[in-house]
Amino acid sequence: MQFDDFYKNLGSFGRYQKTKYFLICLTYMLPPIMVYTWSFTAAKPNFRCRTPMDDAPGVSPTDDGIRRYAPSESQCRQYQSKISVVECQRCYQLTNESDYDITQMKPCTSFIFDRTYHQSTLVEEWYMVCGRVSLRSYVQTVFFFGYMVGSLVFGVLSDKFGRRPIMGVSFIVITLASLMCALVPHPKLGFEISYSVFVLGRFLLACGTRGVALTGFVIGSEIVGPKQRLFTGIVIEYFFAGGELVLLGFAYFMRSWRQLNTTLAILSIPFLFFYFVLPESPRWLLSKGHYEHAERILRRIAKTNDTQFDSIAYEHLILAEKKREALHPKKVHGLKHLLQSKIMIIIAINMSFQWFVQNLVFYGVSQNTGEWLPNPYVSFFAGALIEIVAYCVVHLVLDRFGRKLTYGGFVLFFGLVAFLVVPIQMLLTTDSQVQRTLMFILNVALKFLASGSYAIIYIYANELFPTQARNTGMGICSMFARFGAILATFSNDLLVRAWIHFPIIVYGTMSLIAVAFATICPETANRPLPQTIYDIDRMGLTLPCRKSKPLTCDDMNGMTDSDEDMALKHQLNENDIF
């Protein structure tokens, strides 16, 4: 007997699951709030060099007067060819209006920031512009490194100690780290101490955020049946986008970075109590042999759903689990467990690469939504709205066309659409109304496609790892994904200094490479979640390494079949393996 067969009789999506799933979805609103806070606390307002006119008493700087201190386009192209003209003119100034010698053109040391949309930001307070722009990139690099560490550490711990306790620890880390980022940095402490503490706080915040996001997503998929996995995998993303809208509301009314950070830190405190109402995964408990604990939860599910708990059927389920354990004993756990099968290794490597590309693309596009339109708040709202639309479309088509085809379609179209930026920029009049309109449409399309593929890869990968090591597998994927997010941050901060649309070309190229590798993964739509590595071997790969016969787990591992394995294999047909 399979777990899903027994679970169906209890009500795989009854009152118990709906209530607990809603609570899990609420926790999923916290990660985007903490992640995208950076878009507002470290927003990049328009700026220019401070000129002698700004310090002259009783003198109001004029545009013509300010332009006299800015280097000309020809000077910028001659002496600062590695950066764009716009970047050159706002980072360098002429110290003598009548002397255009290179010795008189030097980097600015003080700046004037536009306060139309932001009262104060960290970029302004710490001058993270021009030659110091790497300070801003470094914060995000450390943040995504924390994502990487948190994904691996909390993923492994969740598979070893359970989903629920790791969620509780993650909430504590988030609250402490957010308070650290909001309260400790201060001008009296100096830049070095303030910056170091803030970076450490962001690192810890990223670790806790991954613990909540990964573990919450896995619990949400494990407490329901196969038919509800698409629903739970997509609806939780609606709450992710909802978290972005909650953040937008706070950021719109609190335009000081310290006030915003403090408010959001206080907002995280109620989530500490979610530990007492979140469920443990009965699927995980059974896979670890905690049969009594699993029975207590399953009986509670039956009581809440007003169904009957069949003790005899549960005993049969335990016997089936013990027999599975006897045939395929779990000698190792976590990462070593995933390394027992070559098919599993291939899938894990492929999924890690897919996550790398999707994080490169998603965060690369998302971090620039504030620059779509002059008003960053309207742009951010548009980005969140597009995410919700993308999730709705994925919800409608993912079961109909399957995981692999739908994911491949989104990624392929992203790669093709990204390259349209070249003719739009090269063939149309610079900064014309037509060019601005087409670029806005292009950015919307890229955001839509990136959001759709990002949502699908979570569901797809979750269904390709066994329960015994699902959080470990997801953690490994998420760890490699952080390299993509880090690369996206550097691309948006550094590559744009050469050409503002250069990152889009990078994202499109990587997407086309990713879609080619995605074709070898098996389809998982409407199949039970795999419990063991053996279940993964049964799924196989879509890889024509032998034309004469299907690729089986024996082909990959070189094993000798036992009588029990042969009996199980005969129940499969060629489509199960391919």
BABA-693842 format. One record per residue (C-alpha): residue in one letter; x, y, z. Coordinates in steps of 0.2 Angstrom, whole numbers, plus 5000, padded with zeros to 4 digits. Layout:
aXYZ/...
END
This chain:
m500050005000/q500650174996/f500550325008/d499450424995/d498150274994/f497950275013/y497950465015/k496550485002/n495350395014/l495750525027/g495350665015/s496850725006/f496250905006/g494950925020/r494751055033/y496351005042/q497451025026/k496551185021/t496851265038/k498651215040/y499051255022/f498251435024/l499451465039/i500951405029/c500451525015/l500451665028/t502251625033/y502751625014/m502351815014/l503751845026/p505251795014/p504851925000/i504552065013/m506352035019/v507152005002/y506352154993/t506552275007/w508252304999/s507452384984/f506852524995/t508052535009/a509552544996/a508552624982/k509652714970/p508852894968/n509453004954/f511053104959/r512353224953/c513953294959/r513953424972/t514553584964/p515253754972/m513553824967/d512653714980/d513753784994/a513653964989/p512554065001/g511054144993/v511354054976/s510053934969/p510853814957/t510253814939/d510253674926/d511453774915/g512553814929/i512653634935/r512953574917/r514553684916/y515353574929/a514953414920/p516153344907/s515553334889/e515153184880/s516753184870/q517753204886/c516853054893/r517152944878/q518952994877/y519452974895/q518152864903/s517652744889/k517352594901/i515752674908/s514252754900/v514152934896/v512752964909/e513752874922/c515252974918/q514353144919/r513653114936/c515153034944/y516453154937/q516553344937/l517653484930/t518553584943/n518853734931/e517453784920/s518553864906/d519953724907/y519453564898/d521153474902/i521053304908/t521953344924/q520453454929/m519253314927/k519153214943/p517953094953/c516553174963/t516753154982/s515053224987/f513353214979/i511653284979/f510253154979/d508453174972/r507153164986/t505653154975/y505252974980/h506452934995/q506753035011/s508352935015/t509152775008/l510752685013/v511452724996/e511352915001/e511952885018/w513452785014/y513752854996/m513652684988/v513752764970/c515052784957/g516652714963/r515852644979/v514452554970/s515252394974/l514852414992/r512952404987/s513352244977/y514352164991/v512852185003/q511752084991/t513151964987/v513351925006/f511451915007/f511351784993/f512751695001/g511751675016/y510351615005/m511551475000/v512151435017/g510351435024/s509651325010/l510951195013/v511051195032/f509151215035/g508751085021/v509850955028/l509250985046/s507450985041/d507650815033/k508550755049/f507550835063/g505850875054/r505051015045/r504151105060/p505651135072/i506751205058/m505351325054/g505251385072/v507151415072/s507051505056/f505751625063/i506851665077/v508351705066/i507351815055/t506751925069/l508451945078/a509251985061/s507952105056/l508152195072/m509952205070/c509852285053/a508652415059/l509352465075/v511252445076/p511852545060/h512052725066/p513152875061/k513852885079/l514652705077/g515552755061/f515352685043/e516452525046/i515552465061/s513752505054/y514152435037/s514852275045/v513452245057/f512152275043/v513052155031/l513052025045/g511152055049/r510752035030/f511751865030/l510751795045/l509151865038/a509451775022/c509851605031/g508251615041/t507251665025/r507751515016/g507351405031/v505551475031/a505351475012/l506051305008/t505351205023/g503651295021/f503451245002/v503951065006/i502651045020/g501351125009/s501650994996/e501750845008/i500150875018/v499050855003/g498750724990/p499450714972/k497950804964/q498150954975/r500050974973/l499851094958/f498651194968/t499751204984/g501251234973/i500551384964/v499351464977/i500851484989/e501651594976/y500151704976/f500551734994/f502351774989/a501751904978/g500551964991/g502051985003/e502752104990/l501252204990/v501252215009/l503052275008/l502552404995/g501152475006/f502452505020/a503752575009/y502552695001/f502152775018/m503852755026/r505152825015/s506552825027/w507552665027/r507752655046/q505952685049/l505452555036/n506752425043/t506152445061/t504352425056/l504652265046/a505652195061/i504252225072/l503052145059/s504151985060/i503851955079/p502051875078/f502751745066/l503751675081/f502151595087/f501751505071/y502851365077/f501451315089/v500151295075/l501151235061/p501051045057/e502350915056/s502350815040/p501650645042/r502450585026/w504150635033/l503750545050/l503350385041/s504850395030/k505950405046/g505050265055/h504150375068/y502550275066/e501750325082/h501950505080/a501350495062/e499850395068/r499350535081/i499450665067/l498450555055/r497050525068/r496950705071/i496750735052/a495350605051/k494450685066/t494650865059/n494050805042/d492650705049/t493250545042/q493750375049/f495450315053/d495750135047/s496950055059/i497049895049/a497449995033/y498750095043/e499549935049/h499649875031/l500450045027/i501750015040/l502149845034/a502349915016/e503550045023/k504549915032/k504649805017/r505249945007/e506549985020/a507149805020/l507249795001/h508149965000/p508850005017/k509250185021/k511050165026/v511350355024/h510450515025/g510350685017/l511650715004/k512450545004/h510750475002/l510550564986/l512250504980/q511650324980/s510850324963/k511650384946/i509950434940/m509650544956/i511350624954/i511050674936/i509350744941/a510050834956/i511450914945/n510250964931/m508951034944/s510351134952/f510851214935/q509051254932/w508851334948/f510451434945/v509851504929/q508051534935/n508751634950/l509951734938/v508451774927/f507151804940/y508151914952/g509051994938/v507352054930/s506552084947/q507852194954/n507652314939/t505752334940/g505952494949/e506752574934/w505352534922/l504452694925/p504952854933/n503952814949/p504752664958/y503252624968/v502152604952/s503452504944/f503552384959/f501752364960/a501652324941/g503052194944/a502052114958/l500452114948/i501352034933/e501951894945/i500151854950/v499651854932/a501051734928/y500551614943/c498751614937/v499251564919/v500451424926/h499051364937/l497951344922/v499151254910/l500351154921/d499251004924/r498651004906/f500351014897/g501450944911/r502851014921/k504250984908/l503351054892/t502651204902/y504351244910/g505251224894/g504051344885/f504251484897/v506151464897/l506251454878/f505151604875/f506151704888/g507751674879/l507051724862/v506151884869/a507751944878/f508651954862/l507352074855/v508152214865/v509552224852/p508452284837/i507452394848/q508952484854/m509952484838/l508652524825/l507452644834/t507852824839/t508652834856/d507352874870/s505952904857/q504152864863/v504152714852/q505752644859/r505152674877/t503452594874/l504252434866/m505552424880/f504152434893/i503252294884/l504852194883/n505152214902/v503352164906/a503552004895/l505251954903/k504551984920/f503051874916/l504051734908/a505351734922/s504051734936/g503151584927/s504751474925/y505251524943/a503651454950/i503651294940/i505451254944/y504951244963/i503551124959/y504551024947/a506051004958/n505050964973/e504250814964/l505950744958/f506650724975/p506150584987/t505350615004/q506850545013/a507950685006/r506750804998/n507250955009/t509150915006/g508850904988/m507851064987/g509251144998/i510651094987/c509651164972/s509351324981/m511151334986/f511751334968/a510351454964/r511151584975/f512651594963/g511351644950/a510651774961/i512351844966/l512851854947/a511251944944/t511652074957/f513352104949/s512652104932/n511352244937/d512652344946/l514252324935/l513752274917/v512552414916/r513952534917/a514552474900/w512852454892/i511252464902/h510352324893/f511852204893/p511252094907/i509652054897/i510751974884/v511651874897/y509951814905/g509251764887/t510851664883/m510851564899/s508951524897/l509251454880/i510651344887/a509551284902/v508051234891/a509151114882/f509651024898/a507851024905/t507350904891/i508150754900/c507150764916/p505650644918/e503850704918/t503050714936/a501250774933/n499950674942/r501150554949/p501350514968/l502750604977/p504250484977/q504650414994/t506350334991/i507850334979/y507150174971/d505550274966/i506650394957/d507550254948/r505850194942/m505450364935/g507150354925/l507750484912/t507150544895/l508850504888/p509050404872/c510750324878/r510150154871/k509050144856/s508749954858/k507949954875/p507450084888/l508650164901/t508350074917/c509050104935/d510149944931/d510850024915/m511350164926/n511950084941/g512549914935/m511649814948/t511049634948/d509249614950/s508549524965/d506949434963/e505949564972/d506649704961/m506149604946/a504349584952/l504249764955/k504949814938/h503749704928/q502349814935/l503049954925/n502949994907/e504050084895/n503250254898/d503550234917/i505450234914/f505450364900/
END
